[in-house]
Amino acid sequence: MSAGFILASASPRRLDLLATLGLTPDAVSPADINEDPIPGELARPHALRLACEKALAVHQPGKVVLAADTVVAVGRRILPKTEDRAEAEECLRLMSGRSHRVYTGVCVIDAVGVARHRVSETRLKMKRLGESELNAYLDSGEWRGKAGGYGIQGRAGAFITNLSGSYTGVVGLPVYETRNLLMAAGIEA
């Protein structure tokens, strides 16, 4: 790897997923941007916009930067990255017994400043949650800071009855798309 490789994320899950590709970034530099949706913005373009804004925020000439953002949506409604129990409960009740989509935007800016991007779309269905399992999950605290109030790689994985798309995209970094983007930027995975 001749150019430095920067990950614009503090997510330990993204670091773990990069490791499955045999990659370790030279630096981890989380981008500090406003992640609020623009009024009327749909989930797919929202995920892509945030990934690209994060990549641009930390890009340095001569370096390759990777950024990603994961968005959960029920219909046209973008669900938040939950910060409190009430917010997580509202999201989980909304998805309970229903289908939803997870979009992960990925943006790679190469050493000469060329940006390439993709969006991974995964369709999921969550089982109808009983009160005791909902409360047990909320008590676990796993929902904290997670888009839509759950992490599929944890206890909530048992709530998903159907998944069509990228499992790793739901975790936070679709490895197929990411590998291809990094290879186009000169990073061998």
N, C-alpha and C positions, 0 to 999 in steps of 0.2 A: 504494500500500500504506500504509494509515494505521497499522496496528499493526505493531510490530516482529516480524520473522520469525526464529525461532531454529531451527537444525538441531542436534538432540541427537546428533551423530555426527561423528567425525573422519575418516570414510571419504572419500577423494578420489573414489571411484567414485560415491558418493551425490551429492557436489557436481557431478560431471560430468553425472549423470542429471537433476538439478534444472536444470542449464543447458540441457538439451534442451527443457525446458518454458519457457525464458526467465526462470528464477528464480535469484536469488542471495540466500542468507540474509543478514540484517543481522548475525547473530552465529552462530558455531559453538561449541557448548558440549557436548562429549561428556559423557554421563552415566556416572557411576562406580557401577555396581550389581553385585551378585552375579549372574552369568549361569548358575550351575549349575542343571540341571533339578531340580525337586522330585521325590522318589522316586515313580515310577509316572506321571509327566507325559509325555504324548505330544508329538510334535514340533509339530503345529499349535498347540495351546494354549500351548506353551512359547514359540514365536515371538511370539504375540500378547501374552502376559504380559510378556515382556521389552521389547517395543516400548512398551507402555503404562507400564511402570515407568520406562523411560528418559524418556519424555515427562513424566511426573509429577515426576521428579527435577529437571528443569531448568525446568519451567514457571514463569512469572512473570505476575502479573496484568497484563492489557493487552497481552500478547504472544501470538503464535501459535507453537506449537512443533510440530516434526515429528520423530518418532523412528521407527526401523525396526530390525528384527533378522532376520537370515537364519539358518535352521536347515536342515541337511542330515540326512536320515534314510534308513536302509535298513531296511525293515520298521518295527518299533517302536523300533529303536535310533537314538538321536540321536548323530550324529557330532560330535566336538569341533572347535573352532577350533584348528587344529594349530599347535603351538609348537615341535616338534622333528621331525627327519627320520623317526624311528621311528614317531611318531604319524601323520605324513602317509602313510608307506608302508602302515601298517595300514589306514587309511581307503581308500586307493586300491586296495589288494588286495581289500578287502571289496566295493567297487563295480565292480571289473573284471569285465566280461562280464555285469553285472546292471543292473537298474533301481533307481532311487532317486528320492526326492522332495526338492524344495527348497521350503521354506515361508518367505515373508518377511512378517512382521507389520509393519503400518504403523499408527501412531497419531498423530493430530493433535489437539491441544488448542487451542481457539480463544481469543480475547482475553477472553472472559467465563468461561472454564473448562469449556466443554462439550467432552468427548472423543468423537471419532469414530474408528473403526478398521476395518481390513480385513486379511485374510490372503490373499496370493497363493500358489497351489499350482501347482507345475510338476513334471511327471513327465519324467524323463530316463533314457536308457539309455547306459551307457558301454561302449565296445568292450572286448574282452578285451585287456589290456595285456601286451605282451611285456616281458621283463626289461630289454632295452636301452632301450625307450622309457620305462618306469617309472623307471629309474635316471637317464636324461637329464632327465626332468621333476623328479625329486627334486633333482638337481644344480642345476637352475635357481633353486631357492629360491622360486619363485612361490607355493608352497603355504603359506608362512609366514603365520600369522594368519588363514587362510581356513577357513571352515566346510567340513568334509569334506575339507580338504587340497587344494582346487583352486579356480581362478578360471576360469570359462568364457570370460571376455573375453581370456584369455591363451593360452598354448600348449595348455592342457588342452581348449580348445574343439575341437581336432582329435580328441579322444577320445569326443566325444558323438555317438552315431549316431541318436538320436531325442530330440525335445523336444516336449512338449505342454504349453502354458501360456505363461507370461511369461518371455521371455528377460531382460528388464530386472529382473524379480523375482529371477532367479538371480544376476545381477550385484550386486544388493543393494537395489534400490528399484523396485518395479513402477510405472512411470510412469502407467499408466492409473488405477489405484486411487489413487495419490498425488495426481494432478491433481484428481480428483473430491473427495477429502477436503479438499485445500487450498482449492478453490473454495467448498465448504460452509462453510469457516472464514473466508471473505472475502479469500483470496489469489487474485488472478487469474493464471492460467497461460496 
